[in-house]
Every structure is written in C-alpha cells, then in structure tokens.
Amino acid sequence: ETDGRRARVAFTDDWLADAARRDFTMNALYADADGTYYDPFDGMADLMAGRVRFVGDAETRIREDVLRILRFFRFHAHFGRGAPEAEGFAACRRLANLLPTLSGERVATELLKLLKAPEPASPVALMADAGILPAILPETGSPARLRALVTVEGITVGADPIRRLATLVAGGASAAGAVAGRLRLSNAQRAHLARLVGPPVRPNPDWTARTARGWLYR
C-alpha cells in the first residue's frame, strides 16, 4: 500500500507478482541459482534498445511512488538512447504536479545521480520542457549552461554533480540557499553550491602573485 510518497511493504514468494510491481522492465530481470534468467516483461530487449519502459501502466507505477518520475529520467540519462519512451514520458508530464510531495532528500539523491550521467543535458532539457524540472527546482535558469559545462568537462576535469547543479540555478546566493535547503544538501555541498553560484571575481592586474594564486585555486 502506498500514498505515492511512502509505502507499507508486504513480502511474497511469488517472483512474478514482485516483478509486476517493479518500476521499469529492465529492473524486473531475475536469475535463479543455476544462472538461468527470467524476463517476464521483455526488459532485456528494452535494455539493449536503450528504452526505459515502465512495467505495466506507467501512471499506476508513478502513483505508487512519485519518485519514479525522476528515476525515469535518471535511467534514461544513463541507459537510454534517442527519445524517451512515449507512454512513460507522457505519464511523467501529466503527474509532474505531484513531485512537490516528495522529501528533499529523495529528490536530491535522484537528481544528483542523474547529473552524474555522461551526458545529462538532454534529459534535463526534456525535464524542463515537461514541467518536471521547475516542479523540483523552481530556481532553474537555462539548461543550455549545463550543456556547455558538460562539453568543457569532457576535455578537463570530469563530472561534479554539484557544479552541474550550479549551472541550473539562477538568482545568485539566495537562490542557491533555497535550493540547498529544500534538497537538504550537506554543509559541504551547500557551501560548494554557494561559491559556484556567486558572482565571479574578476582578475586584477594589481594583485600580488600570492593573491592571484589564491584566486586561481578558488
């Protein structure tokens, strides 16, 4: 039993009944002790095709746990190819208004995992167009900055989900504080986000070498 946010769990020894309550077909694969795998919802075909598809009716699965909206885009970012599966995407768009019922910690976990994907900008742009990103991050600016950052990261330093999150926050330090508070970020993550979102300090030709080194470090 679930209200979309928390569940009262009952256990079963019927693995097919368990599979029917999973979120995505690729998460409903099973193996027995001999290594034989079972695939009641064609999850392997979906996995190979890069298609993130809900088990059964997409809206029913989402209403069981609204976090599955964010998981849909997170899995698409990591395993999907091409456009998202149409029925699932439409259900996520329809039910985006339920996202504010989720706890900040759960939203943060899924969002930061999504932002760790090799190329998160396209799924994030889809979330923005579907009204999903504004529902969890009303401080959102243009996702184009995220795409630019990912391009730079590819030739330099690699992914940092908080740095990527900073590209999505518009409104300066106050907006960063609101995001950090709502997502229940750690103190270290909060400080990191605030530094990244704050106005840049421009180099000054009158600086000493020590000051310049400190600026470069920051």
Secondary structure as GFF3:
##gff-version 3
##sequence-region A 1 218
A	DSSP	alpha_helix	15	20	.	.	.	ID=ss1
A	DSSP	three_ten_helix	25	27	.	.	.	ID=ss2
A	DSSP	beta_strand	30	31	.	.	.	ID=ss3
A	DSSP	beta_strand	37	38	.	.	.	ID=ss4
A	DSSP	alpha_helix	43	49	.	.	.	ID=ss5
A	DSSP	alpha_helix	58	64	.	.	.	ID=ss6
A	DSSP	alpha_helix	68	79	.	.	.	ID=ss7
A	DSSP	alpha_helix	86	94	.	.	.	ID=ss8
A	DSSP	three_ten_helix	96	101	.	.	.	ID=ss9
A	DSSP	alpha_helix	104	115	.	.	.	ID=ss10
A	DSSP	alpha_helix	121	129	.	.	.	ID=ss11
A	DSSP	alpha_helix	132	136	.	.	.	ID=ss12
A	DSSP	alpha_helix	144	153	.	.	.	ID=ss13
A	DSSP	alpha_helix	161	168	.	.	.	ID=ss14
A	DSSP	alpha_helix	172	182	.	.	.	ID=ss15
A	DSSP	alpha_helix	187	197	.	.	.	ID=ss16
A	DSSP	alpha_helix	209	217	.	.	.	ID=ss17
###
